[in-house]
Structures are given as structure tokens and as C-alpha cells.
Amino acid sequence: MAKLIIVSNRLPVKLQEKEGKLKYTPSEGGLATGLGSIYKKKDNLWIGWPGTVIDDLLIQEQVVEDLSHENMYPVFLTDNEIKEFYEGFSNETLWPSFHYFSQYAVYDHDLWETYVEVNQKYCDEILKHANPNDTIWVHDYQLLLLPSMLRKKLPDSTIGFFQHIPFPSYEVFRLLPWRRELLEGMLGADLVGFHTYDDMRHFLSSVNRILGYGGMHGWINTGNRSLLVDSFPMGIDYEKYASVAASEEVLKLEQEYRRNVGTENIIISIDRLDYSKGIPQRLEAFEMFLERYPEFHEKVTLVMLVVPSRDAVEKYKELKEEVDELVGRINGKYSHINWNPIQYFYRSLPLETLSAFYRMANVALVTPMRDGMNLVCKEYVASKLDQKGVLILSEMAGASKELSDALLINPNDINKMVDALYEALTMPVEEQRQHMINMQETLKRYNIHHWVGLFMDRLSYVKIKQMSMETSYLDDATFQEMSDSYEMASSRLIFLEYDGGLTNYKSKPLLARPDEDLLELLENLSNNPKNRVVVISSREKANMEDWLGHLNLDIVAEHGVWLKQRGSGWKTMMSLMDDWKSDIRLILELYVDRTPGSFIEEKEHSLVWHYRRVETGLGELRARELVNHLTFLASNSNLQVLDGQMAVEIKAQEVNKGKATSHWLNMYPHEFVLAVGDDWGDEEIFKAMPRNAYTIKTGNSYSIAKYHLDGPGEVREMLFKLIKQESREASNAKMTG
């Protein structure tokens, strides 16, 4: 039976070994809560590191046995792997890079090699449990290479990946020496998820500009397969935080803490020690607030909780010293015998204590410099059962996209943060309640369970979509079935894409003139009175007229702008404006100037930038830039950008090969239909075909076409066989007659 395997760097428990005894402490994290109802079902499994280094094989066996009862399986890491994989590459290279602190990033090849080795170790452990039809959900930046490693071993598995931290812009991401490998690792997934649309957009841009894979509506086509990139804002277990906040224990703690703090206004700040959290900037803003508004002296207290994190690392040690110094300076400057402006705690606290702080705080100050989501702000809102309180939230946190009723600030703007503090502390209660009610309604609906369900549903949808796009090779048995259908039909429509379908692409467009074999093939096909042959091309009508105009066939040119039926002249199906061409041509000429070997081809209703003769690598790089440039310009116009075979074409939206082929399907009777195409522009042709049509994609097997062949040579061979087989059948019929 198919199962779900969840994979993360850490298991949802922390293992501690003391005097030979093992202690397992459940994790309080949002991910553990959200996935708790899933991984414990049936044969489902959660795989990850148990939180401590265990070298003794007997103890390892005991841990495996203990965790198996909780549907968990441990990946044991060595001291060196923790140092180089987790503390090293994950947190000294990826973490600062992804949070826009590239100046702190360490580029060490030894750390990278350990990162690869540990990702492979996770893969090997998963393979001990995974079957081809299982679903595997990989989490976060420590395991970016894992999806593609799994894909190589389990090509048919359903693989999801979710990143819990931000994904940086292309300009930042490309600084990483291993940028290609990281992207290719992530693209092994069927669904890649992020918290926000911005992260999704940055990822798509990096994939396009570094790997050269285009994307449309979140779908990335790698040639052999397609995957989806989407945003899934992560929620919290709202009911859990609300119920804890209502408990007797928390109510007692709140009363006790209020007495100890002693001021009527309390600001809460809760963060892990990290430079991405903006803790020093927050303290500087609070100091400026006290300077600017002396009337709040002895009436407001900042309760600052900082959770220890990697304080043995030099950067974090320096940050801890800076925070300590700021707290000491502010308290030394403003405190009185009965009032300390800042109550500072450097420790982890249990949920009940946090809940009491949330309840008592008039204001929550959540101002990270950059954060994937930030669940502290959501926990604060869920804990405000009286619906009084104000959330000040950084625009740089993923949660800001959902919690628009918070006071949103730029954490780099100290003055605005001071203004927000004053506004929050003086906001009327009714206004506080309205904002809080709106945010609570959002969090109730989009909770952690909604997030899990949404991701899994989307992953299932992607797999179904992929299966619908998988073609079968046109083998001998299928050919015979098609040949029999062809022979029995009295009327046939045959649609053939010229470039890539009937002939290979050439370095210069005009070198693709049909050879004698192709002319003979088309002549034999089109002279059969049962056949109506339509050759389709993106080329200019003048070329197609010159090359094929003497044959008894129909032609579609320039993606469907121009149609020519045998025995008649060229006609257009639509009236198109070309006033956009002059502006677009200027852009294309700029790319020609920058890219030796490229050139522009102008058609009546489109422009094409060709780079087949450009140095390998440079052409692909410039094409990615051009596609991004043109797509941006075309977003508010009636233009369409086509990223084709060594060419980028821009044309009017109305121009469509599918519409052109529909013209023949509507005009002429057909008992047999065959359509051959090669690139993504030809998918419109396949979409227009009737269900009983034989549709064939050349070049790769990923298409809505039913079948595929490896190239134009195999297409020609197939068509010649159709002709010969019909001739043999006709001869046999005469002889038996």
C-alpha cells in the first residue's frame, strides 16, 4: 500500500542520552503539529536526524526500535557531519545567502562536499523504506539536493519539496558557486512550495536564467518532465494556541508576570538569536521611542525574550554581545528604582510561559530583517482572546502578506518603527479589536492543517497532470493499429509541423529547404485523393510558397496568421495590428549588438531573435534575459512571447496554430486525423485535435500528444510506411478481385 514519507533535517522529537538512558522530548514546532495527524497514520513515516550524535551501534539499534513505534526513523549523523553539513554549509552558506546577508556567507568546497554526502545519506536511508508508488515530502534548505537524488532512484514516485526560509532574488542567489546543482536538486520534485509568491517568483527567475528552463503559470518544463512551483503560506495550530491561552495555568502566570513587570503597557519581543531577526535595530527603535516620548517613561516595558542559537559561532557571539550591550545601555540610561524599561531573558521558555506573555502584551514587536514566514506574530494573534492588542510586523516577514491589519513597517526605517510604537500604544480599543478580529479570522481559516491539506492536494493534482502529459513511444503494434485505421478511412486530415517535425533545425532558417526525399514524401501523401495534407510552420509565407507551393497540399504559415488551401492563394483569418513592431525591434537589435552570431527575422506579424549560431552558453544566457525582458513588456499588451528552438519569437496573442488547424477540422470531413508537432507551440495543435486523432510529438516524450517519436527521421519513416502499406493493400485487393 502506498504511504507518505516525510523527510526533514530533524525529527519531531529531540533525543537526549544521559548515563546510558534515552529520553525523547516531543517538538513544539508548527511543522510537527501540522504533520502529526499524518505521519502517525498507517505505514506513514517521518525520517530525520534525532537531535544528538550517537556512535554506539547498540544504542542506534535501540533508537530505531523506540522510534519505530512512533512512525519515525532516524538518520544518524557524525560530529563532523553536524559541523560541516548543518552548522557549516546549511547555516554558514545557505542561511545567510537566502536571508540576503551574503557578506556573512562562507564558500568552502569541503563544506559543500559534506552537504552532498549527507543529502546522499538521507537518500540512502529513504530508499530502505520507499516504494515506487510512495509520496515523499522533503522539507527545507538542508536537503535541497535530495529531491533529484530520489528522482534518479525512484523515477515514478511523487515527490514534494517545501522551503521554509526565503528564496533570494536571482542577483543574490547567483553568488553561490553551486547554484546550478542546488536548483537541479530542487527540480527533482513534482511540486516545489514556498511561503510567498515573491519567493516563488525569485525561484522561477533563477531557474530560467541559470538553467534556461522557461515557466508559465508556475509550471517549469525541463524537456523530459514538468513540475509546478507554487506558494503555500504556512499557518499555526490556531485552536491549540487559543486553548492554551484560556487555561487556568496561563491565567495565573499572566497575573504573576503583570505584578512583576509593574507597568500598564507591555511590548513583547520573542526571537531566536540570529542576525536576520533585526534585534539590535528593534532595541535602537525602542531607545529612540523613549527619547521622543518621555511621557511613557515608567509606563511601558519591553519584555525581550531571545532564544539561544549557535552562540559558539563568532557572528552569533558578536550579536549576543551587541544585544547585551544595547540592553545594558538603555536600562542604565532610563531605569529607575521601580522600573527597568527592558526585561531581558536569554533562554528558551515553555509554551505556557510564552502564552502568558502573549496575553499580557499590549503590543507585539515582530520586525525581522528577512523571514520566511514568522509564526511568532501568528501565535500572538491567536492568543489574544480579549481581542485587544496591536501587532507591529516587518514587511520583510512572509506573514505580512496575510496579516495586512498589522502595522506594517520597514525594519530598516527606525523612525517609522518609533512612529508605529506610538500609534500602537495610543490606538483606541475598538480599533485594536477590529484589526485583531480580522487577523484572527484569517488565521482560523488558513491554519496549519489547511496548509498541509492544500499542499498534499496540489501535489496529487500535479501528478495527475503529469500522467496526462506522458506519451507512449509509437511502437510497431501502435503503428499497425494506426495503419489499419488509415487504410479503412475514406477521408483523412494530416497535419505536419515543418521544422522539427519533417526536417531538422538548421543554423540558418533558409538552409531548411526541403530535400528531394521530403518533397517525394509530401507529393505521394498529398496526391492521394483520400488525403488532405496541411503543412504547418512558423516561417514566412513567402518561404513556404517557394518551397512547397507547387505541391497539392495546404499550408499554414507564421503560426497561423496565413493560410493557403491547395489551388488557391494566401488568406489571413484575422486583421492584426503591427504598430508594436518598431518598439520591440529596438530591443531585439540591442540583443543582436550584444550577442555575436544572433540575428532578427521579421515576419508579417511577428519578430524572431535567432541564436543558433551563437557561442554555446552565451546564446542561452541572452535568450533567458530576452524572454524575461519581453515577457515583462508583453504582460500589459496583446503580445505573446514564444521561447522556441534556439529562437525567441514575439507575436500577437490572436495568432495560434490551434485556431488555424481548427479551420480545417471544421471545413473538411475526416474519418482519420494525424497531427505531428515538435515544440511547446505545437501543443495548441494537439489541443485542437479530436479525441480519436493520432497525435505525435517529436523530440521528447512530454506532451498532451498521445505518442512520441525521436525526431524528423522517424516521422518520415512512419509516413513512408503508411504509404507503402496502403499501396500493398491496394495491390492485394486488385489481385484478389
Rosetta blueprint (number, residue, H / E / L):
1 M L
2 A L
3 K L
4 L E
5 I E
6 I E
7 V E
8 S E
9 N E
10 R E
11 L L
12 P L
13 V E
14 K E
15 L E
16 Q E
17 E E
18 K E
19 E L
20 G L
21 K E
22 L E
23 K E
24 Y E
25 T E
26 P E
27 S L
28 E L
29 G L
30 G H
31 L H
32 A H
33 T H
34 G H
35 L H
36 G H
37 S H
38 I H
39 Y H
40 K L
41 K L
42 K L
43 D L
44 N L
45 L E
46 W E
47 I E
48 G E
49 W E
50 P L
51 G L
52 T L
53 V L
54 I L
55 D L
56 D L
57 L H
58 L H
59 I H
60 Q H
61 E H
62 Q H
63 V H
64 V H
65 E H
66 D H
67 L H
68 S H
69 H L
70 E L
71 N L
72 M E
73 Y E
74 P E
75 V L
76 F L
77 L L
78 T L
79 D H
80 N H
81 E H
82 I H
83 K H
84 E H
85 F H
86 Y H
87 E H
88 G H
89 F H
90 S H
91 N H
92 E H
93 T H
94 L H
95 W H
96 P H
97 S H
98 F H
99 H L
100 Y L
101 F L
102 S H
103 Q H
104 Y H
105 A L
106 V L
107 Y L
108 D L
109 H H
110 D H
111 L H
112 W H
113 E H
114 T H
115 Y H
116 V H
117 E H
118 V H
119 N H
120 Q H
121 K H
122 Y H
123 C H
124 D H
125 E H
126 I H
127 L H
128 K L
129 H L
130 A L
131 N L
132 P L
133 N L
134 D L
135 T E
136 I E
137 W E
138 V E
139 H E
140 D L
141 Y H
142 Q H
143 L H
144 L L
145 L L
146 L H
147 P H
148 S H
149 M H
150 L H
151 R H
152 K H
153 K H
154 L L
155 P L
156 D L
157 S L
158 T E
159 I E
160 G E
161 F E
162 F E
163 Q L
164 H L
165 I L
166 P L
167 F L
168 P L
169 S L
170 Y H
171 E H
172 V H
173 F H
174 R L
175 L L
176 L L
177 P L
178 W L
179 R H
180 R H
181 E H
182 L H
183 L H
184 E H
185 G H
186 M H
187 L L
188 G L
189 A L
190 D L
191 L E
192 V E
193 G E
194 F E
195 H L
196 T L
197 Y H
198 D H
199 D H
200 M H
201 R H
202 H H
203 F H
204 L H
205 S H
206 S H
207 V H
208 N H
209 R H
210 I H
211 L H
212 G L
213 Y L
214 G L
215 G E
216 M E
217 H L
218 G L
219 W E
220 I E
221 N E
222 T L
223 G L
224 N L
225 R L
226 S E
227 L E
228 L E
229 V E
230 D E
231 S E
232 F L
233 P L
234 M L
235 G L
236 I L
237 D L
238 Y H
239 E H
240 K H
241 Y H
242 A H
243 S H
244 V H
245 A H
246 A L
247 S L
248 E H
249 E H
250 V H
251 L H
252 K H
253 L H
254 E H
255 Q H
256 E H
257 Y H
258 R H
259 R H
260 N H
261 V H
262 G L
263 T L
264 E L
265 N E
266 I E
267 I E
268 I E
269 S E
270 I E
271 D E
272 R E
273 L L
274 D L
275 Y H
276 S H
277 K H
278 G L
279 I H
280 P H
281 Q H
282 R H
283 L H
284 E H
285 A H
286 F H
287 E H
288 M H
289 F H
290 L H
291 E H
292 R H
293 Y L
294 P H
295 E H
296 F H
297 H L
298 E L
299 K L
300 V E
301 T E
302 L E
303 V E
304 M E
305 L E
306 V E
307 V E
308 P L
309 S L
310 R L
311 D L
312 A L
313 V L
314 E H
315 K H
316 Y H
317 K H
318 E H
319 L H
320 K H
321 E H
322 E H
323 V H
324 D H
325 E H
326 L H
327 V H
328 G H
329 R H
330 I H
331 N H
332 G H
333 K H
334 Y H
335 S L
336 H E
337 I L
338 N L
339 W E
340 N L
341 P L
342 I E
343 Q E
344 Y E
345 F E
346 Y E
347 R L
348 S L
349 L L
350 P L
351 L H
352 E H
353 T H
354 L H
355 S H
356 A H
357 F H
358 Y H
359 R H
360 M H
361 A L
362 N L
363 V E
364 A E
365 L E
366 V E
367 T L
368 P L
369 M L
370 R L
371 D E
372 G L
373 M L
374 N L
375 L L
376 V H
377 C H
378 K H
379 E H
380 Y H
381 V H
382 A H
383 S H
384 K L
385 L L
386 D L
387 Q L
388 K L
389 G L
390 V E
391 L E
392 I E
393 L E
394 S E
395 E L
396 M L
397 A E
398 G H
399 A H
400 S H
401 K H
402 E L
403 L L
404 S L
405 D L
406 A L
407 L E
408 L E
409 I E
410 N L
411 P L
412 N L
413 D L
414 I H
415 N H
416 K H
417 M H
418 V H
419 D H
420 A H
421 L H
422 Y H
423 E H
424 A H
425 L H
426 T H
427 M L
428 P L
429 V H
430 E H
431 E H
432 Q H
433 R H
434 Q H
435 H H
436 M H
437 I H
438 N H
439 M H
440 Q H
441 E H
442 T H
443 L H
444 K H
445 R H
446 Y L
447 N L
448 I H
449 H H
450 H H
451 W H
452 V H
453 G H
454 L H
455 F H
456 M H
457 D H
458 R H
459 L H
460 S H
461 Y H
462 V H
463 K H
464 I H
465 K H
466 Q H
467 M H
468 S H
469 M L
470 E E
471 T L
472 S E
473 Y E
474 L L
475 D L
476 D H
477 A H
478 T H
479 F H
480 Q H
481 E H
482 M H
483 S H
484 D H
485 S H
486 Y H
487 E H
488 M H
489 A L
490 S L
491 S L
492 R E
493 L E
494 I E
495 F E
496 L E
497 E E
498 Y L
499 D E
500 G L
501 G L
502 L L
503 T E
504 N L
505 Y L
506 K L
507 S L
508 K L
509 P H
510 L H
511 L H
512 A H
513 R L
514 P L
515 D L
516 E H
517 D H
518 L H
519 L H
520 E H
521 L H
522 L H
523 E H
524 N H
525 L H
526 S H
527 N L
528 N L
529 P L
530 K L
531 N E
532 R E
533 V E
534 V E
535 V E
536 I E
537 S L
538 S L
539 R L
540 E L
541 K H
542 A H
543 N H
544 M H
545 E H
546 D H
547 W H
548 L H
549 G L
550 H L
551 L L
552 N L
553 L L
554 D E
555 I E
556 V E
557 A E
558 E H
559 H H
560 G H
561 V L
562 W E
563 L E
564 K E
565 Q L
566 R L
567 G L
568 S L
569 G L
570 W E
571 K E
572 T E
573 M L
574 M L
575 S L
576 L L
577 M L
578 D L
579 D L
580 W L
581 K H
582 S H
583 D H
584 I H
585 R H
586 L H
587 I H
588 L H
589 E H
590 L H
591 Y H
592 V H
593 D H
594 R H
595 T L
596 P L
597 G L
598 S L
599 F E
600 I E
601 E E
602 E E
603 K E
604 E L
605 H L
606 S E
607 L E
608 V E
609 W E
610 H E
611 Y L
612 R L
613 R L
614 V L
615 E L
616 T L
617 G L
618 L H
619 G H
620 E H
621 L H
622 R H
623 A H
624 R H
625 E H
626 L H
627 V H
628 N H
629 H H
630 L H
631 T H
632 F H
633 L H
634 A H
635 S L
636 N L
637 S L
638 N L
639 L E
640 Q E
641 V E
642 L E
643 D E
644 G E
645 Q L
646 M L
647 A E
648 V E
649 E E
650 I E
651 K E
652 A E
653 Q L
654 E L
655 V L
656 N L
657 K H
658 G H
659 K H
660 A H
661 T H
662 S H
663 H H
664 W H
665 L H
666 N H
667 M H
668 Y L
669 P L
670 H L
671 E L
672 F E
673 V E
674 L E
675 A E
676 V E
677 G E
678 D L
679 D L
680 W H
681 G H
682 D H
683 E H
684 E H
685 I H
686 F H
687 K H
688 A H
689 M L
690 P L
691 R L
692 N L
693 A L
694 Y E
695 T E
696 I E
697 K E
698 T E
699 G L
700 N L
701 S L
702 Y E
703 S L
704 I L
705 A L
706 K L
707 Y E
708 H E
709 L E
710 D L
711 G L
712 P H
713 G H
714 E H
715 V H
716 R H
717 E H
718 M H
719 L H
720 F H
721 K H
722 L H
723 I H
724 K H
725 Q H
726 E H
727 S H
728 R H
729 E H
730 A H
731 S H
732 N H
733 A H
734 K H
735 M H
736 T H
737 G L
